[in-house]
Amino acid sequence: MTTSHGSDGSHGFLNGKVALVTGGSRGIGAATAVRLAREGADVALTYVNGKEAAEDVVRAVEALGRRAVALRADSADAVEAAGAVARTAEALGGRLDVLVNNVGVGLLGPLESFSLGDVDRVLAVNVRGVFLASQEAAARMGAGGRIITVGTCMTQRVPGPGGVLYAMSKSALVGLTKALARELGVRGITANIVHPGPIDTDMNPADGPYAAGQAAMTALGRFGTAEEVAGMVVHLAGAAYVTGAEFSVDGGHAA
């Protein structure tokens, strides 16, 4: 693969590519959007409520010399989940090369506490929205397309009670990823899934009330960073002979 070096020292292996990161206004999504731009991609990101944060990410991408656009889209809405893909292509030159299914709802609690509305929303965002975005992206991708989904360490190890709904929804994405790899491989499109462990974000801060227990469950004894997860996601965006695979960025949570 021919690479070029940008002014920030990047290899630019995604030069000329267009990427969409769902839920890209903060945390892992924001770090991934910036990392993709650093490697040369133009980036769209979706948000629901974090407009100002999304605009901050856009400015960070543009500061790297890449195009960026923030799209308000609720992945719980079937039309908006698929429509974000079409809007990305329209805004960034009529193409899409990389889809990062990052958006997700982390609803935790006792089994008996979940209402039907809770179940429907979690499955709508974490499963249906990912399916619809992937379906729409695959229809627009050519050879070299990449679909990368952010799962969770709880698909491999559920360390305690309270994770039934979340673990179920994210586990469905493992099957989706493997099936996408089989279906799309003949077209040169890959599909992989990344499982973060405890990651220091505003939703789950490393100094939060439950952080010490989460860190103790890892082999490394610490939280990871959003940038560490983004590094794996962006690596997969450039990997041609890796598909249908699961990658843990969890500090040894599943060990």
N, C-alpha and C positions, 0 to 999 in steps of 0.2 A: 504494500500500500504506500503510495506516495504521500508524504506529509509536508506541511509547511509550518514555519514557526512564526507565531504572532508576536506583537510587541510585548505581550505579557509573558512570553516564554512558552505558550501553548503550542501543541503540535498541529492543531487545526484539522484533525482527521474528520471533522464533521463540516468542513467548509462547503457552503452551498446547500446544506440540508435544512429542512424545516421540521421543527419539533413542536408538539403540543404536550404540555404538562397540566393535567387536571389537578385542581386544588393547589395551584402553584403560588399562592400569595404569601405563604409562610412555611416554616419548618423544612421538612424534607423536600417538599415541592419547590420552594423558593431556592434552596441550595442547588437542586437539580437544574432548574432553569438557568441559573447563573453559570453553572458548570458546563452545561450544553453550549451556552453562548461562548464561553471561554475556548471551547473546541471548535468554534466556527459556525454553529447553527443559529438560524433565526428562530425565535421562540414565541409561541403563544401560550398563555396560561389562563386557566379559569379560576374564578372566585365566586362566592355567593355574597358574603357580607363585608369582606375585607378589601374594599375598593382602594383605600389609601395604601395599604400594604402591597396590594397588587401593583399599583402605580410605582411604588418604590422599587419593586423587582424589575419592572419595565425600564426604569431609569438605569438600574444596575446593568441590565443587558445592553442597553443602548450605549452605555459608557465603554463597553467592550467593542463597540463598532458594529454591533449586530442589530437587526430589526427586531422589534418586540411589540406585542399587543396583549392587553388584558381583556378578557371576555367574561362578562357576567353570565354564568350558566350553572344551574342547579342540577347536579347529576341525579337527583331523585325524580326529576321530570324527564320522561322518556324523550320528548321532543328536544329539550335543551341538551341532554346528554349526547345525542347523535349530532345535533345541530352545531355544537362547538367544533366538531371536526370540520364540517363544511365551512364554517366561518373562519377557521384557521387557514384553510386553503385559499379562500377568497382574499383574505387580508395579506397573505404572505406569498403571493405569486402562483397560486393555483395548484400547489402540491403539498403533500405531507409525507415525510420520510420516517419520523420517529413519533410514536405515541407512548407517553408515560402515564399509565393509569395510577395516579397517586391518591386521588381523593378518596376519603373513606370516613365512615362514622364509627366511633369507638364507644358503643354503648355497653356498659358493664353493670351487672347486678345479679341478684338471685334469680333463678329460673322462673319462679312464680311471680316475679315482679313485673315481667314484660307484658305490655298490652299488645293487642293485635296491631295497633298503630305503630308501636315500637318495632315489631317484627317487620312490618311492611316497609317502613322507612329504611331500616338497616339493609334489608335485602335489595331495596330499590337503588340505594346509593352504592353499596359494596359489591353487588352482583349484577343486577340488571343494567345499571349505568355503565359498568365496565364492559359488559357484553355488547351493549349498543354502540359505545364509542369504538370498541375494537372492530365491530362489524363494519361501521362506516369508514374507519381508517383503512381496513384491509381492502375495501372497494376502491380506495384512492391510491394505494401504495403499489409501487413497482418492485422489481428485484432490488434487494438491499433494504427493504422496509423492516422496521423494528417495532415490535410491540412489547413493552416492558411494564410489568405490573408490580405494584408495591403490595406485598402481603403482610405477614406478621409472624413473629417467632411462635405465636400461639397456635399456628397450624401444625407445629412439630412437637410442642410441649406446652400443655396447659398446666401451669404450676399450682393453681388453686381454684377455688370456686369463684363464680361470677362472670366467667368468660364464655358461657354457652353460646349466646347469640352472635357475639363478635367472632369467635373461633369458627363457628359454623359458616358464617358468611365469607370469611377470608379463605377457608378451606376450599370452598367452591371454586375459587380462582386458581387453585392448583390444577384442578381438572380442566378448567377452561384453558389454561396456558398450555398444557400438554396436548389438548385437542387442537388448539390453534396451530401449534407447531406441526402437527401431522397434516392438517388441512392446508396450511399455507406454505409449507416447506418446498413444494414443487414449484412455487412461484418465487422462491428465493427470499421469502419473508420469514423472519425468526420471531419467536415468542418466548419470553423467559419471565421468571418471577423472583423478586428479591424480598427476603424476609428480615425486616429490621427487628432488633431486640429493643431493650429500653433505650430510647433516644432522647437526648436533652432538647426539648422543644417547649414552647409556651403552653402546650396542652399537657405535657408530662415533664415538668422541669426536674433537673438532676438534684435540686434542693427542695423538692416537694415533700409532702408528708409521708408518701409511700416509697420514696426514692431509695432509701437505704435497703429495704427489703428486695426491691427489684435488682439493684446493683449486686447484692449478695447472691442472686440466682445465676449470675454470669460467671464464667471461668476467669474473666479478667477483673471482676470486682468493680466495674464502673459502668456508667452510662456511655453510650456512643454519641457521636455528633451527627447532625444532619448532613454535614459535608462528607462524612465517612460513608453514609448510605448513598449519597449522590455520586460518589466516586465509582461505586459498583454499577449503578444505573447507567452512568455515562460510558463506562467500559463496555457494557453490553450493547450500547448504541453503536459501537464500532466493531463488535465481534461478529464475524460472518459464519463461523462454524460452531456456534453454540446455540442450541434451541431446545425448547421443551424442558428446561432445567430450572432447578430451584437453587438459590444462593442465599445463604444466611450471613447477615451482617449483624450479629447478635452477641458478640463478645463471649461466645461459648455457652449461651443460654440453653441450647439443645444438647450440649455435650454430656 
